[in-house]
């Protein structure tokens, strides 16, 4: 059995992000896959299983933007971001705002997407980071519907009637700043090996 190293980003006594490394931090490769989980009381939600360097850089960049109050939701996002994301995934794009990114149309809300799980994960979730109207930093976990590409529009509409986010919480500025420093320190260690 492999030794798992865990990195903790503590929000409060009941909530934290855990990044699980397959090996010790001093021998991990930048491209090794890590598992990211959010612990909320006794609930354990997997947020991602992806390349270590990628998830850390994404976390660092978005934390910095949120601390600088540069992640205010676009004015077109008037419903729950996860609700709208499920519509994007289903292909229901009318009434949504898209921008050009490398000659592709990208939904404006994707700039707030921090991490997501694979479609095989249970639950399949997306994690968002953004600033609310008061500049507070919001950490938001939303479910992605199973079989979204194969269910009928009628089934989709029925399922979306009971749609609800899994978690919405505020990250205090001092905690976000601490997380940013932690992330930068870990990145320095990893990037030395590149």
C-alpha positions in Angstrom: 0.0 0.0 0.0 1.3 3.4 -1.0 1.9 6.1 1.6 -0.4 9.1 1.0 0.7 12.6 1.9 -2.1 15.1 2.7 -1.9 18.8 2.3 -4.6 20.7 4.3 -6.2 24.0 3.6 -8.3 24.7 6.7 -11.3 26.9 6.4 -12.6 26.2 10.0 -12.8 23.4 12.5 -15.4 21.5 10.3 -14.4 22.4 6.8 -11.1 22.0 4.8 -9.7 21.2 1.5 -7.4 18.2 1.4 -5.0 17.5 -1.5 -3.9 13.9 -1.4 -0.5 13.1 -3.0 0.4 9.6 -4.0 3.9 10.1 -2.6 5.8 12.5 -0.3 5.9 16.2 -1.3 9.7 16.1 -1.7 9.5 13.3 -4.4 6.3 14.1 -6.2 6.4 14.9 -9.9 4.7 18.0 -11.2 2.5 15.8 -13.4 1.5 13.3 -10.8 -2.3 13.1 -10.4 -3.6 14.2 -7.0 -7.0 13.9 -5.4 -8.6 17.0 -4.0 -11.4 16.7 -1.5 -13.5 19.0 0.5 -14.4 17.9 4.0 -17.6 19.5 5.4 -18.5 18.1 8.8 -18.6 14.4 8.1 -19.2 14.8 4.4 -16.3 14.1 2.1 -16.7 15.4 -1.5 -14.1 14.7 -4.2 -13.5 17.9 -6.2 -10.8 16.8 -8.6 -8.3 14.1 -9.6 -5.8 15.9 -11.8 -2.2 16.9 -12.4 -0.6 18.4 -9.2 1.0 21.4 -10.9 -2.2 22.2 -12.9 -4.5 22.2 -9.8 -2.0 24.2 -7.7 -1.5 26.9 -10.4 -5.2 27.1 -10.9 -5.8 27.5 -7.2 -3.1 30.1 -6.8 -4.2 32.2 -9.7 -7.9 32.2 -8.7 -7.1 32.9 -5.0 -5.0 35.9 -6.1 -7.8 37.1 -8.4 -10.4 36.7 -5.7 -8.3 38.4 -3.1 -7.9 41.3 -5.6 -11.7 41.3 -6.0 -11.3 40.5 -9.8 -13.7 37.5 -9.9 -17.0 39.3 -9.7 -19.7 37.3 -11.4 -20.6 38.5 -14.9 -23.9 40.4 -15.0 -25.4 37.6 -17.2 -25.1 35.1 -14.4 -28.4 35.7 -12.6 -29.1 32.1 -11.5 -27.0 29.5 -9.6 -23.7 29.1 -11.6 -24.0 25.3 -11.4 -27.6 25.4 -12.8 -26.3 27.5 -15.7 -23.3 25.2 -16.2 -25.6 22.1 -16.5 -27.5 24.0 -19.2 -24.2 24.7 -21.0 -23.2 21.0 -20.7 -26.6 19.9 -22.1 -26.2 22.3 -25.0 -28.9 24.8 -23.9 -27.0 27.9 -24.8 -29.7 30.4 -25.6 -29.8 33.3 -23.0 -26.2 32.5 -22.0 -23.2 34.8 -22.7 -20.2 33.4 -24.6 -16.8 34.9 -25.4 -14.2 33.9 -27.9 -11.2 32.1 -26.5 -8.7 30.8 -29.1 -11.4 30.8 -31.8 -13.8 28.8 -29.6 -17.0 30.0 -28.0 -16.6 29.7 -24.2 -19.3 30.3 -21.6 -18.5 33.4 -19.6 -19.0 31.5 -16.4 -16.1 29.2 -17.0 -13.7 31.8 -15.8 -14.9 31.0 -12.3 -14.4 27.2 -12.6 -11.7 26.1 -10.2 -11.9 22.3 -10.5 -14.2 19.6 -11.7 -14.4 15.8 -11.4 -14.6 13.4 -14.3 -18.0 12.4 -15.5 -17.5 8.9 -13.8 -17.1 10.4 -10.3 -19.9 10.0 -7.9 -21.0 12.7 -7.3 -19.7 14.5 -10.4 -19.1 18.0 -9.3 -17.7 21.4 -10.3 -16.1 23.8 -7.9 -16.3 27.5 -8.4 -14.5 30.5 -6.9 -15.8 34.0 -7.3 -16.5 37.3 -5.6 -20.0 38.3 -4.6 -21.4 41.8 -4.9 -19.8 42.7 -1.6 -16.4 41.4 -2.7 -16.5 38.4 -0.4 -14.8 35.3 -1.7 -17.3 32.5 -2.4 -16.4 28.8 -2.6 -19.2 27.0 -4.4 -19.6 23.2 -5.2 -22.3 22.2 -7.6 -23.5 18.9 -9.0 -23.2 18.0 -12.7 -26.1 15.8 -13.8 -25.3 12.2 -14.6 -25.8 11.1 -18.2 -26.3 14.7 -19.2 -25.3 14.0 -22.8 -27.7 11.1 -23.3 -30.9 12.0 -21.4 -33.7 13.7 -23.2 -34.4 17.4 -22.9 -37.6 16.5 -21.0 -35.7 14.3 -18.5 -33.2 17.1 -18.1 -35.9 19.7 -17.5 -37.5 17.4 -14.9 -34.2 16.8 -13.1 -33.3 20.5 -13.1 -36.5 21.3 -11.3 -35.0 19.8 -8.1 -31.5 21.1 -8.8 -29.6 22.4 -5.7 -26.0 23.3 -5.0 -24.0 21.0 -2.7 -22.2 23.8 -0.8 -21.8 27.6 -0.8 -19.5 29.1 1.7 -17.5 32.3 2.2 -13.8 32.2 2.5 -12.6 35.0 4.8 -9.9 37.2 3.3 -7.3 36.2 6.0 -8.0 32.5 5.3 -7.7 33.0 1.5 -4.5 34.9 2.0 -3.1 32.0 4.1 -4.1 29.5 1.5 -2.4 31.6 -1.2 0.8 31.7 0.8 0.6 27.9 1.3 0.0 27.3 -2.4 2.9 29.6 -3.4 5.2 27.8 -1.0 4.3 24.4 -2.4 4.6 25.7 -6.0 8.1 26.9 -5.3 9.1 23.5 -4.1 7.5 21.8 -7.2 8.7 24.3 -9.8 12.4 23.8 -8.6 12.3 20.3 -10.1 11.0 21.4 -13.5 
